[in-house]
Amino acid sequence: MPECSVKIAAKRSEEVGKVLGHHVGTGGVPLLVTLTMRHHREHSLAECLAALTKGWGAVTGGRAAQRDYAAGLRGWVRALEVTARWTTAGTSTCTP
């Protein structure tokens, strides 16, 4: 049975809270990074998500990421926010 987005968000929030609590409890320091993806109206949501996935893979899987892990990075939590607006023509535009 499908869950509503409010229940899913509450569950994810609880999960992230537990992970962060453990991280801080073992001496870790959480960091927040916000990334914004530049795009234009002509880009489809599928194109944007494909580019986002490729870029995130490069960030988390490259040599620099390996150095970060060697220096003590323990992991990451990624949250994606997609917003949509209705245009005057009645179509929607999505922003990942």
N, CA, C and O of each residue as an XYZ file, in Angstrom:
384
protein
N       0.842     -1.178      0.000
C       0.000      0.000      0.000
C       0.891      1.248      0.000
O       1.801      1.354      0.822
N       0.641      2.180     -0.903
C       1.492      3.378     -0.986
C       1.376      4.251      0.267
O       0.311      4.367      0.874
N       2.494      4.853      0.625
C       2.509      5.775      1.757
C       2.468      7.203      1.229
O       2.980      7.489      0.146
N       1.860      8.089      1.997
C       1.846      9.485      1.570
C       3.220     10.106      1.812
O       4.009      9.610      2.616
N       3.486     11.185      1.109
C       4.807     11.817      1.191
C       5.116     12.325      2.596
O       6.281     12.361      2.993
N       4.101     12.716      3.349
C       4.329     13.203      4.711
C       4.865     12.076      5.592
O       5.795     12.290      6.370
N       4.287     10.878      5.477
C       4.757      9.734      6.267
C       6.169      9.331      5.851
O       7.007      9.022      6.698
N       6.427      9.336      4.553
C       7.758      8.978      4.054
C       8.794      9.975      4.566
O       9.863      9.583      5.032
N       8.470     11.273      4.477
C       9.402     12.308      4.943
C       9.663     12.174      6.440
O      10.797     12.342      6.887
N       8.629     11.876      7.213
C       8.804     11.717      8.661
C       9.711     10.526      8.965
O      10.565     10.600      9.848
N       9.523      9.436      8.235
C      10.354      8.250      8.447
C      11.808      8.543      8.080
O      12.720      8.176      8.820
N      12.026      9.202      6.943
C      13.391      9.546      6.524
C      14.045     10.480      7.533
O      15.223     10.326      7.855
N      13.284     11.443      8.029
C      13.810     12.383      9.019
C      14.264     11.645     10.277
O      15.316     11.951     10.839
N      13.472     10.683     10.710
C      13.837      9.886     11.886
C      15.110      9.082     11.623
O      15.987      9.003     12.483
N      15.207      8.488     10.436
C      16.392      7.698     10.085
C      17.650      8.562     10.065
O      18.686      8.180     10.610
N      17.549      9.725      9.433
C      18.703     10.628      9.358
C      19.071     11.113     10.756
O      20.253     11.222     11.083
N      18.073     11.401     11.577
C      18.338     11.825     12.952
C      19.111     10.782     13.741
O      20.027     11.118     14.492
N      18.745      9.517     13.573
C      19.458      8.439     14.270
C      20.906      8.342     13.797
O      21.821      8.191     14.606
N      21.104      8.430     12.494
C      22.460      8.347     11.940
C      23.304      9.519     12.432
O      24.443      9.332     12.861
N      22.743     10.729     12.368
C      23.496     11.898     12.829
C      23.777     11.820     14.326
O      24.862     12.192     14.774
N      22.806     11.338     15.102
C      23.018     11.184     16.540
C      24.175     10.245     16.835
O      25.004     10.522     17.702
N      24.230      9.139     16.117
C      25.334      8.189     16.294
C      26.655      8.822     15.868
O      27.673      8.681     16.546
N      26.623      9.514     14.746
C      27.840     10.145     14.219
C      28.410     11.147     15.226
O      29.600     11.116     15.536
N      27.563     12.020     15.724
C      28.005     13.022     16.701
C      28.433     12.339     17.998
O      29.412     12.748     18.622
N      27.706     11.304     18.401
C      28.028     10.586     19.629
C      29.373      9.888     19.591
O      29.962      9.611     20.636
N      29.862      9.602     18.391
C      31.177      8.956     18.262
C      32.262      9.947     17.857
O      33.333      9.559     17.393
N      31.965     11.242     18.040
C      32.978     12.266     17.789
C      32.961     12.874     16.404
O      33.821     13.691     16.074
N      32.001     12.490     15.595
C      31.930     13.032     14.241
C      31.336     14.431     14.211
O      30.666     14.855     15.153
N      31.585     15.128     13.139
C      31.055     16.471     12.936
C      30.240     16.466     11.649
O      30.799     16.258     10.572
N      28.926     16.690     11.737
C      28.117     16.712     10.518
C      28.306     18.022      9.760
O      28.492     19.079     10.363
N      28.257     17.941      8.467
C      28.344     19.113      7.602
C      27.133     19.128      6.682
O      26.628     18.071      6.304
N      26.668     20.306      6.322
C      25.566     20.454      5.383
C      26.088     21.158      4.146
O      26.694     22.225      4.232
N      25.849     20.559      3.010
C      26.229     21.158      1.734
C      24.976     21.231      0.876
O      24.269     20.235      0.724
N      24.700     22.389      0.321
C      23.568     22.549     -0.579
C      24.106     22.798     -1.977
O      24.918     23.699     -2.185
N      23.659     22.010     -2.920
C      24.077     22.154     -4.311
C      22.864     22.518     -5.155
O      21.788     21.939     -4.998
N      23.044     23.467     -6.036
C      21.975     23.877     -6.935
C      22.404     23.573     -8.356
O      23.539     23.848     -8.743
N      21.504     23.011     -9.123
C      21.820     22.616    -10.491
C      21.280     23.655    -11.467
O      20.087     23.955    -11.480
N      22.168     24.190    -12.274
C      21.752     25.146    -13.289
C      21.076     24.393    -14.429
O      21.574     23.367    -14.893
N      19.952     24.906    -14.864
C      19.230     24.290    -15.975
C      18.350     25.345    -16.632
O      18.174     26.450    -16.119
N      17.812     24.973    -17.768
C      16.938     25.867    -18.522
C      15.619     25.165    -18.796
O      15.504     23.949    -18.642
N      14.648     25.928    -19.193
C      13.308     25.410    -19.463
C      13.322     24.278    -20.485
O      12.476     23.385    -20.445
N      14.282     24.321    -21.396
C      14.342     23.306    -22.452
C      14.809     21.946    -21.930
O      14.597     20.932    -22.596
N      15.432     21.904    -20.769
C      15.928     20.647    -20.207
C      14.779     19.877    -19.565
O      14.033     20.421    -18.751
N      14.647     18.623    -19.936
C      13.613     17.791    -19.318
C      14.073     17.349    -17.933
O      15.259     17.394    -17.607
N      13.106     16.922    -17.130
C      13.453     16.410    -15.808
C      14.366     15.197    -15.940
O      15.315     15.047    -15.171
N      14.086     14.334    -16.908
C      14.918     13.137    -17.114
C      16.359     13.518    -17.435
O      17.292     12.903    -16.920
N      16.547     14.533    -18.283
C      17.906     14.985    -18.618
C      18.616     15.533    -17.377
O      19.790     15.246    -17.141
N      17.888     16.320    -16.598
C      18.482     16.901    -15.393
C      18.868     15.816    -14.392
O      19.947     15.867    -13.801
N      17.990     14.839    -14.203
C      18.288     13.768    -13.250
C      19.457     12.916    -13.717
O      20.267     12.472    -12.903
N      19.552     12.683    -15.031
C      20.685     11.911    -15.561
C      21.997     12.659    -15.317
O      22.991     12.057    -14.910
N      21.998     13.963    -15.564
C      23.205     14.765    -15.336
C      23.549     14.810    -13.848
O      24.718     14.728    -13.471
N      22.532     14.939    -13.014
C      22.741     14.966    -11.571
C      23.357     13.658    -11.088
O      24.297     13.668    -10.292
N      22.833     12.543    -11.563
C      23.341     11.231    -11.171
C      24.789     11.052    -11.605
O      25.617     10.559    -10.839
N      25.090     11.451    -12.829
C      26.461     11.337    -13.334
C      27.413     12.219    -12.517
O      28.497     11.781    -12.132
N      27.005     13.446    -12.262
C      27.843     14.368    -11.496
C      28.066     13.905    -10.069
O      29.179     13.990     -9.551
N      27.007     13.415     -9.429
C      27.145     12.944     -8.050
C      28.060     11.728     -7.990
O      28.837     11.577     -7.047
N      27.969     10.867     -8.989
C      28.859      9.709     -9.049
C      30.314     10.130     -9.153
O      31.194      9.513     -8.552
N      30.563     11.185     -9.919
C      31.934     11.687    -10.050
C      32.433     12.267     -8.725
O      33.597     12.097     -8.362
N      31.543     12.948     -8.011
C      31.927     13.556     -6.735
C      32.213     12.492     -5.680
O      33.179     12.610     -4.927
N      31.387     11.464     -5.623
C      31.500     10.475     -4.547
C      32.355      9.268     -4.905
O      32.634      8.435     -4.042
N      32.774      9.161     -6.156
C      33.520      7.975     -6.548
C      34.900      8.234     -7.105
O      35.610      7.295     -7.464
N      35.287      9.474     -7.181
C      36.584      9.802     -7.766
C      37.722      9.766     -6.762
O      37.547      9.405     -5.598
N      38.887     10.151     -7.249
C      40.083     10.165     -6.391
C      39.942     11.120     -5.213
O      40.373     10.822     -4.099
N      39.331     12.273     -5.475
C      39.158     13.242     -4.387
C      38.292     12.651     -3.281
O      38.559     12.869     -2.099
N      37.262     11.910     -3.656
C      36.403     11.270     -2.651
C      37.184     10.230     -1.858
O      36.999     10.100     -0.648
N      38.043      9.502     -2.527
C      38.861      8.507     -1.822
C      39.777      9.185     -0.807
O      39.991      8.665      0.288
N      40.314     10.346     -1.174
C      41.141     11.105     -0.221
C      40.290     11.582      0.960
O      40.737     11.563      2.107
N      39.061     12.009      0.665
C      38.167     12.451      1.740
C      37.883     11.313      2.710
O      37.912     11.506      3.926
N      37.607     10.124      2.174
C      37.356      8.968      3.040
C      38.601      8.622      3.855
O      38.498      8.291      5.037
N      39.764      8.697      3.234
C      41.014      8.413      3.947
C      41.250      9.431      5.062
O      41.866      9.115      6.080
N      40.754     10.657      4.861
C      40.932     11.708      5.861
C      39.868     11.660      6.958
O      39.919     12.445      7.905
N      38.900     10.739      6.834
C      37.924     10.595      7.910
C      36.466     10.750      7.528
O      35.597     10.590      8.385
N      36.165     11.055      6.280
C      34.765     11.134      5.859
C      34.117      9.775      6.073
O      34.639      8.755      5.623
N      32.992      9.760      6.753
C      32.347      8.484      7.081
C      31.192      8.153      6.149
O      30.783      6.995      6.072
N      30.672      9.109      5.462
C      29.549      8.838      4.566
C      28.782     10.102      4.261
O      29.207     11.203      4.612
N      27.653      9.938      3.608
C      26.858     11.088      3.229
C      25.394     10.681      3.124
O      25.063      9.508      2.948
N      24.545     11.666      3.235
C      23.111     11.497      3.017
C      22.743     12.480      1.924
O      23.053     13.667      2.019
N      22.095     11.998      0.905
C      21.699     12.875     -0.197
C      20.185     12.976     -0.226
O      19.486     11.965     -0.155
N      19.688     14.180     -0.328
C      18.254     14.415     -0.471
C      18.042     15.251     -1.718
O      18.729     16.251     -1.930
N      17.117     14.852     -2.518
C      16.820     15.552     -3.767
C      15.490     16.269     -3.626
O      14.498     15.677     -3.198
N      15.472     17.518     -3.979
C      14.227     18.284     -3.965
C      13.916     18.696     -5.395
O      14.741     19.317     -6.065
N      12.746     18.354     -5.848
C      12.297     18.739     -7.182
C      11.085     19.629     -7.005
O      10.103     19.235     -6.377
N      11.153     20.827     -7.557
C      10.015     21.735     -7.484
C       9.427     21.901     -8.871
O      10.133     21.796     -9.874
N       8.148     22.158     -8.922
C       7.464     22.334    -10.205
C       6.660     23.623    -10.162
O       6.095     23.988     -9.131
N       6.619     24.300    -11.292
C       5.807     25.510    -11.433
C       4.913     25.341    -12.644
O       5.302     24.729    -13.639
N       3.737     25.878    -12.552
C       2.853     25.876    -13.708
C       3.071     27.168    -14.476
O       3.075     28.255    -13.898
N       3.252     27.040    -15.776
C       3.468     28.213    -16.621
C       2.126     28.805    -17.011
O       1.081     28.204    -16.764
N       2.153     29.971    -17.613
C       0.911     30.594    -18.066
C       0.258     29.781    -19.176
O      -0.939     29.926    -19.428
N       1.028     28.928    -19.839
C       0.473     28.076    -20.892
C      -0.170     26.816    -20.313
O      -0.728     26.008    -21.055
N      -0.091     26.645    -18.989
C      -0.709     25.486    -18.370
C       0.170     24.255    -18.325
O      -0.306     23.169    -17.993
N       1.444     24.403    -18.652
C       2.365     23.271    -18.574
C       3.228     23.436    -17.334
O       3.343     24.534    -16.791
N       3.826     22.355    -16.893
C       4.658     22.450    -15.690
C       6.128     22.436    -16.069
O       6.522     21.842    -17.072
N       6.919     23.091    -15.261
C       8.374     23.021    -15.389
C       8.897     22.466    -14.079
O       8.428     22.844    -13.006
N       9.852     21.583    -14.163
C      10.398     20.946    -12.960
C      11.820     21.409    -12.726
O      12.584     21.633    -13.665
N      12.152     21.544    -11.480
C      13.493     21.944    -11.086
C      14.047     20.914    -10.115
O      13.553     20.786     -8.994
N      15.093     20.163    -10.547
C      15.704     19.226     -9.601
C      16.640     19.964     -8.666
O      17.253     19.349     -7.794
